[in-house]
Amino acid sequence: MIARVIIALAVVAALSGCWSRKPAEPLARFSSHTCPQASEVRRIAVLPLALGDGVGRSAAAIDAALAASLRELDCYEVIAVDDARRDALLAHDPVLANGLSSEDLLRLRDALKVDGVVLGRVDQFHGYDPLAIGLTLHLVSCVDGTVLW
């Protein structure tokens, strides 16, 4: 009885070595962009994020983290813009004013040599356990003012 079990196991082991799988199909290339113009943007400026109601000043550290994270994606050349430079280039905060004018976009494009601008707001930030971050972000084309994401 034991001999039959050993022979059966040997046959199963031998046959399983002969079985081959079909090679995996290569994955199709895809784009994470939903807007076709987004793939044309190569160099972006990340403006300082506006702080929403009830969000403390410690959330300002998110600006540097956002720029670093966008650099790590390796999709864009990222220029981090500080508060002083933003104030020198723009007459008002684009988030608080609810938009950027065409003149503002052209001024940013020419001064920073960028194709797009990331702007947004920190809606929620709790730096202690449990950590909570809420952001509203937009990438705006400096060419035609289209919101790309």
C-alpha positions as CSV (number, residue, x, y, z in Angstrom):
1,M,0.0,0.0,0.0
2,I,2.8,2.4,0.9
3,A,4.6,1.5,-2.3
4,R,1.6,2.5,-4.4
5,V,1.3,5.8,-2.6
6,I,5.0,6.5,-3.2
7,I,4.7,5.5,-6.9
8,A,1.6,7.7,-7.3
9,L,3.4,10.7,-5.8
10,A,6.4,10.1,-8.0
11,V,4.2,10.0,-11.1
12,V,2.4,13.2,-10.1
13,A,5.8,14.9,-9.4
14,A,7.1,13.8,-12.8
15,L,4.0,15.0,-14.7
16,S,3.9,18.3,-12.9
17,G,7.4,19.1,-14.1
18,C,6.4,18.5,-17.7
19,W,3.4,20.9,-17.5
20,S,4.3,24.4,-18.7
21,R,2.3,27.6,-18.5
22,K,1.9,30.0,-21.4
23,P,4.1,33.0,-20.9
24,A,2.5,36.0,-19.4
25,E,1.2,38.7,-21.8
26,P,3.1,41.9,-21.6
27,L,1.3,44.7,-19.8
28,A,-0.2,47.4,-22.0
29,R,1.3,50.9,-21.5
30,F,-1.1,53.2,-19.9
31,S,-1.1,56.9,-18.9
32,S,-2.2,58.1,-15.5
33,H,-3.3,61.3,-17.2
34,T,-7.0,61.7,-17.9
35,C,-6.4,64.9,-20.0
36,P,-4.4,64.5,-23.2
37,Q,-2.7,67.9,-22.7
38,A,-1.3,66.8,-19.3
39,S,1.3,64.6,-20.9
40,E,2.7,67.7,-22.7
41,V,3.5,69.4,-19.5
42,R,7.2,68.8,-18.6
43,R,8.2,71.5,-16.1
44,I,5.8,72.7,-13.3
45,A,5.9,75.2,-10.5
46,V,4.4,74.2,-7.2
47,L,2.9,77.3,-5.5
48,P,2.6,77.4,-1.7
49,L,-0.7,75.9,-0.6
50,A,-3.4,78.0,1.0
51,L,-4.4,76.9,4.5
52,G,-8.1,76.2,5.0
53,D,-10.2,77.1,8.0
54,G,-8.9,75.6,11.2
55,V,-5.6,74.4,9.6
56,G,-2.6,75.3,11.7
57,R,0.7,76.9,10.4
58,S,2.4,73.5,10.8
59,A,0.7,72.4,7.6
60,A,3.0,74.7,5.6
61,A,5.5,71.8,5.7
62,I,3.3,70.0,3.2
63,D,4.5,72.4,0.4
64,A,8.0,70.9,0.5
65,A,6.7,67.3,0.8
66,L,4.3,67.9,-2.2
67,A,7.2,69.1,-4.4
68,A,9.4,66.2,-3.3
69,S,6.7,63.7,-4.0
70,L,6.0,65.1,-7.5
71,R,9.8,64.9,-8.2
72,E,9.8,61.3,-7.1
73,L,7.1,60.5,-9.7
74,D,9.7,61.5,-12.4
75,C,6.9,62.8,-14.6
76,Y,7.8,66.5,-14.2
77,E,10.7,68.8,-13.5
78,V,9.4,70.5,-10.4
79,I,10.1,74.0,-9.3
80,A,9.1,74.8,-5.7
81,V,8.0,78.4,-5.3
82,D,8.3,80.0,-1.8
83,D,5.9,82.6,-0.4
84,A,8.2,85.5,-1.1
85,R,8.7,84.6,-4.8
86,R,4.9,83.9,-5.2
87,D,4.1,87.3,-3.7
88,A,6.6,89.0,-6.0
89,L,5.1,87.4,-9.1
90,L,1.4,87.5,-8.2
91,A,-0.6,90.3,-6.8
92,H,-2.9,88.0,-4.9
93,D,-3.1,84.4,-3.7
94,P,-4.7,82.4,-6.6
95,V,-6.6,80.1,-4.3
96,L,-8.1,82.8,-2.1
97,A,-8.9,84.9,-5.2
98,N,-10.5,81.7,-6.7
99,G,-8.4,81.7,-9.9
100,L,-5.4,82.8,-11.9
101,S,-5.8,85.4,-14.7
102,S,-4.2,84.8,-18.1
103,E,-1.7,87.5,-17.3
104,D,-0.7,85.7,-14.1
105,L,-0.2,82.4,-15.9
106,L,1.9,84.1,-18.6
107,R,4.0,85.9,-15.9
108,L,4.6,82.6,-14.1
109,R,5.5,80.9,-17.4
110,D,8.0,83.5,-18.4
111,A,9.6,84.1,-15.0
112,L,9.9,80.4,-14.0
113,K,10.1,78.8,-17.5
114,V,7.3,76.4,-16.6
115,D,4.5,74.7,-18.6
116,G,2.1,74.3,-15.7
117,V,1.4,75.5,-12.2
118,V,0.2,73.4,-9.2
119,L,-2.0,75.3,-6.8
120,G,-4.3,74.2,-4.0
121,R,-5.4,74.3,-0.5
122,V,-4.8,72.2,2.7
123,D,-8.4,71.5,3.8
124,Q,-7.5,69.3,6.8
125,F,-4.3,68.6,8.7
126,H,-3.9,66.7,11.9
127,G,-0.3,65.8,12.5
128,Y,-0.9,63.5,15.4
129,D,-2.1,59.9,15.5
130,P,-4.4,59.3,13.7
131,L,-2.8,61.4,10.9
132,A,-5.3,63.1,8.6
133,I,-4.5,65.2,5.5
134,G,-7.0,66.7,3.1
135,L,-5.8,68.5,0.0
136,T,-7.4,70.2,-3.0
137,L,-4.9,70.4,-5.8
138,H,-5.0,71.5,-9.4
139,L,-2.4,71.4,-12.2
140,V,-3.2,74.4,-14.6
141,S,-1.6,74.7,-18.0
142,C,0.3,78.0,-18.5
143,V,-0.4,77.7,-22.3
144,D,-4.1,78.0,-22.3
145,G,-5.3,77.9,-18.6
146,T,-6.8,74.5,-18.9
147,V,-7.1,72.6,-15.6
148,L,-5.3,69.4,-16.3
149,W,-5.9,67.6,-13.0
